[in-house]
Amino acid sequence: MDDYTRKFKITMDKDAEIQQVLTTVYRALEEKGYNPINQIVGYILSEDPTYITNHNNARTLIRKIDRDELLQVLVRHYLGQ
């Protein structure tokens, strides 16, 4: 057994998970002919899941992510941090 403490980078793992979900949702919206950016923004502002299609399980995926965490990841990414 190891006698040292391991550190986990939860933020990085969570960011990667959110990025994967957003990419999947974006593609599903695109495949269904929607404007993905407008639909995702509508969801973020209203938290109304009907902005997101059920196609490829996108609605279920995005609802697993806390909206505040989603916004934090987007702002961090936008600001390059």
Biotite code that builds the C-alpha atoms (Angstrom):
import biotite.structure as struc

atoms = struc.array([
    struc.Atom([0.000, 0.000, 0.000], chain_id="A", res_id=1, res_name="MET", atom_name="CA", element="C"),
    struc.Atom([1.217, 3.490, -0.806], chain_id="A", res_id=2, res_name="ASP", atom_name="CA", element="C"),
    struc.Atom([1.942, 5.812, 2.114], chain_id="A", res_id=3, res_name="ASP", atom_name="CA", element="C"),
    struc.Atom([1.454, 9.084, 0.327], chain_id="A", res_id=4, res_name="TYR", atom_name="CA", element="C"),
    struc.Atom([-1.536, 11.264, -0.401], chain_id="A", res_id=5, res_name="THR", atom_name="CA", element="C"),
    struc.Atom([-2.722, 11.579, -3.953], chain_id="A", res_id=6, res_name="ARG", atom_name="CA", element="C"),
    struc.Atom([-4.131, 14.838, -5.254], chain_id="A", res_id=7, res_name="LYS", atom_name="CA", element="C"),
    struc.Atom([-6.942, 14.924, -7.711], chain_id="A", res_id=8, res_name="PHE", atom_name="CA", element="C"),
    struc.Atom([-7.657, 17.814, -10.025], chain_id="A", res_id=9, res_name="LYS", atom_name="CA", element="C"),
    struc.Atom([-11.422, 17.784, -9.894], chain_id="A", res_id=10, res_name="ILE", atom_name="CA", element="C"),
    struc.Atom([-11.733, 21.111, -11.696], chain_id="A", res_id=11, res_name="THR", atom_name="CA", element="C"),
    struc.Atom([-9.852, 19.845, -14.735], chain_id="A", res_id=12, res_name="MET", atom_name="CA", element="C"),
    struc.Atom([-11.845, 16.613, -14.814], chain_id="A", res_id=13, res_name="ASP", atom_name="CA", element="C"),
    struc.Atom([-15.123, 18.499, -14.451], chain_id="A", res_id=14, res_name="LYS", atom_name="CA", element="C"),
    struc.Atom([-14.112, 20.976, -17.159], chain_id="A", res_id=15, res_name="ASP", atom_name="CA", element="C"),
    struc.Atom([-13.331, 18.108, -19.537], chain_id="A", res_id=16, res_name="ALA", atom_name="CA", element="C"),
    struc.Atom([-16.667, 16.455, -18.755], chain_id="A", res_id=17, res_name="GLU", atom_name="CA", element="C"),
    struc.Atom([-18.556, 19.702, -19.389], chain_id="A", res_id=18, res_name="ILE", atom_name="CA", element="C"),
    struc.Atom([-16.669, 20.250, -22.639], chain_id="A", res_id=19, res_name="GLN", atom_name="CA", element="C"),
    struc.Atom([-17.562, 16.750, -23.801], chain_id="A", res_id=20, res_name="GLN", atom_name="CA", element="C"),
    struc.Atom([-21.241, 17.244, -22.933], chain_id="A", res_id=21, res_name="VAL", atom_name="CA", element="C"),
    struc.Atom([-21.367, 20.643, -24.650], chain_id="A", res_id=22, res_name="LEU", atom_name="CA", element="C"),
    struc.Atom([-19.743, 19.218, -27.759], chain_id="A", res_id=23, res_name="THR", atom_name="CA", element="C"),
    struc.Atom([-22.248, 16.363, -27.860], chain_id="A", res_id=24, res_name="THR", atom_name="CA", element="C"),
    struc.Atom([-25.182, 18.732, -27.327], chain_id="A", res_id=25, res_name="VAL", atom_name="CA", element="C"),
    struc.Atom([-23.838, 21.136, -29.969], chain_id="A", res_id=26, res_name="TYR", atom_name="CA", element="C"),
    struc.Atom([-23.561, 18.349, -32.543], chain_id="A", res_id=27, res_name="ARG", atom_name="CA", element="C"),
    struc.Atom([-27.023, 16.983, -31.736], chain_id="A", res_id=28, res_name="ALA", atom_name="CA", element="C"),
    struc.Atom([-28.568, 20.427, -32.186], chain_id="A", res_id=29, res_name="LEU", atom_name="CA", element="C"),
    struc.Atom([-26.665, 20.926, -35.415], chain_id="A", res_id=30, res_name="GLU", atom_name="CA", element="C"),
    struc.Atom([-27.807, 17.532, -36.749], chain_id="A", res_id=31, res_name="GLU", atom_name="CA", element="C"),
    struc.Atom([-31.412, 18.460, -36.081], chain_id="A", res_id=32, res_name="LYS", atom_name="CA", element="C"),
    struc.Atom([-31.022, 21.767, -37.956], chain_id="A", res_id=33, res_name="GLY", atom_name="CA", element="C"),
    struc.Atom([-31.053, 24.145, -34.991], chain_id="A", res_id=34, res_name="TYR", atom_name="CA", element="C"),
    struc.Atom([-28.656, 27.016, -34.350], chain_id="A", res_id=35, res_name="ASN", atom_name="CA", element="C"),
    struc.Atom([-26.659, 25.383, -31.517], chain_id="A", res_id=36, res_name="PRO", atom_name="CA", element="C"),
    struc.Atom([-25.351, 28.620, -30.011], chain_id="A", res_id=37, res_name="ILE", atom_name="CA", element="C"),
    struc.Atom([-28.803, 30.207, -29.782], chain_id="A", res_id=38, res_name="ASN", atom_name="CA", element="C"),
    struc.Atom([-30.318, 27.055, -28.297], chain_id="A", res_id=39, res_name="GLN", atom_name="CA", element="C"),
    struc.Atom([-27.577, 26.601, -25.688], chain_id="A", res_id=40, res_name="ILE", atom_name="CA", element="C"),
    struc.Atom([-27.765, 30.272, -24.688], chain_id="A", res_id=41, res_name="VAL", atom_name="CA", element="C"),
    struc.Atom([-31.547, 29.961, -24.384], chain_id="A", res_id=42, res_name="GLY", atom_name="CA", element="C"),
    struc.Atom([-31.085, 26.964, -22.114], chain_id="A", res_id=43, res_name="TYR", atom_name="CA", element="C"),
    struc.Atom([-28.480, 28.708, -19.963], chain_id="A", res_id=44, res_name="ILE", atom_name="CA", element="C"),
    struc.Atom([-30.593, 31.843, -19.529], chain_id="A", res_id=45, res_name="LEU", atom_name="CA", element="C"),
    struc.Atom([-33.874, 30.084, -18.803], chain_id="A", res_id=46, res_name="SER", atom_name="CA", element="C"),
    struc.Atom([-32.834, 26.619, -17.604], chain_id="A", res_id=47, res_name="GLU", atom_name="CA", element="C"),
    struc.Atom([-35.693, 25.387, -19.782], chain_id="A", res_id=48, res_name="ASP", atom_name="CA", element="C"),
    struc.Atom([-34.592, 21.983, -21.116], chain_id="A", res_id=49, res_name="PRO", atom_name="CA", element="C"),
    struc.Atom([-36.875, 22.253, -24.150], chain_id="A", res_id=50, res_name="THR", atom_name="CA", element="C"),
    struc.Atom([-34.221, 24.450, -25.797], chain_id="A", res_id=51, res_name="TYR", atom_name="CA", element="C"),
    struc.Atom([-32.159, 21.258, -26.135], chain_id="A", res_id=52, res_name="ILE", atom_name="CA", element="C"),
    struc.Atom([-33.188, 18.422, -28.421], chain_id="A", res_id=53, res_name="THR", atom_name="CA", element="C"),
    struc.Atom([-33.680, 14.866, -27.191], chain_id="A", res_id=54, res_name="ASN", atom_name="CA", element="C"),
    struc.Atom([-31.657, 13.700, -30.202], chain_id="A", res_id=55, res_name="HIS", atom_name="CA", element="C"),
    struc.Atom([-28.630, 11.628, -29.099], chain_id="A", res_id=56, res_name="ASN", atom_name="CA", element="C"),
    struc.Atom([-29.738, 12.010, -25.477], chain_id="A", res_id=57, res_name="ASN", atom_name="CA", element="C"),
    struc.Atom([-28.553, 15.659, -25.524], chain_id="A", res_id=58, res_name="ALA", atom_name="CA", element="C"),
    struc.Atom([-31.251, 16.978, -23.182], chain_id="A", res_id=59, res_name="ARG", atom_name="CA", element="C"),
    struc.Atom([-30.499, 14.377, -20.528], chain_id="A", res_id=60, res_name="THR", atom_name="CA", element="C"),
    struc.Atom([-26.755, 15.035, -20.801], chain_id="A", res_id=61, res_name="LEU", atom_name="CA", element="C"),
    struc.Atom([-26.955, 18.789, -20.392], chain_id="A", res_id=62, res_name="ILE", atom_name="CA", element="C"),
    struc.Atom([-29.306, 18.501, -17.424], chain_id="A", res_id=63, res_name="ARG", atom_name="CA", element="C"),
    struc.Atom([-26.635, 16.520, -15.554], chain_id="A", res_id=64, res_name="LYS", atom_name="CA", element="C"),
    struc.Atom([-24.438, 19.628, -15.490], chain_id="A", res_id=65, res_name="ILE", atom_name="CA", element="C"),
    struc.Atom([-25.058, 22.341, -12.934], chain_id="A", res_id=66, res_name="ASP", atom_name="CA", element="C"),
    struc.Atom([-25.786, 25.573, -14.775], chain_id="A", res_id=67, res_name="ARG", atom_name="CA", element="C"),
    struc.Atom([-23.438, 27.588, -12.533], chain_id="A", res_id=68, res_name="ASP", atom_name="CA", element="C"),
    struc.Atom([-20.581, 25.176, -13.254], chain_id="A", res_id=69, res_name="GLU", atom_name="CA", element="C"),
    struc.Atom([-21.344, 25.416, -16.963], chain_id="A", res_id=70, res_name="LEU", atom_name="CA", element="C"),
    struc.Atom([-21.154, 29.205, -16.844], chain_id="A", res_id=71, res_name="LEU", atom_name="CA", element="C"),
    struc.Atom([-17.895, 29.101, -14.861], chain_id="A", res_id=72, res_name="GLN", atom_name="CA", element="C"),
    struc.Atom([-16.288, 26.822, -17.438], chain_id="A", res_id=73, res_name="VAL", atom_name="CA", element="C"),
    struc.Atom([-17.466, 29.009, -20.312], chain_id="A", res_id=74, res_name="LEU", atom_name="CA", element="C"),
    struc.Atom([-16.167, 32.205, -18.698], chain_id="A", res_id=75, res_name="VAL", atom_name="CA", element="C"),
    struc.Atom([-12.822, 30.590, -17.775], chain_id="A", res_id=76, res_name="ARG", atom_name="CA", element="C"),
    struc.Atom([-12.432, 29.309, -21.317], chain_id="A", res_id=77, res_name="HIS", atom_name="CA", element="C"),
    struc.Atom([-13.390, 32.656, -22.829], chain_id="A", res_id=78, res_name="TYR", atom_name="CA", element="C"),
    struc.Atom([-10.878, 34.482, -20.648], chain_id="A", res_id=79, res_name="LEU", atom_name="CA", element="C"),
    struc.Atom([-8.216, 31.853, -21.311], chain_id="A", res_id=80, res_name="GLY", atom_name="CA", element="C"),
    struc.Atom([-7.749, 30.760, -17.718], chain_id="A", res_id=81, res_name="GLN", atom_name="CA", element="C"),
])
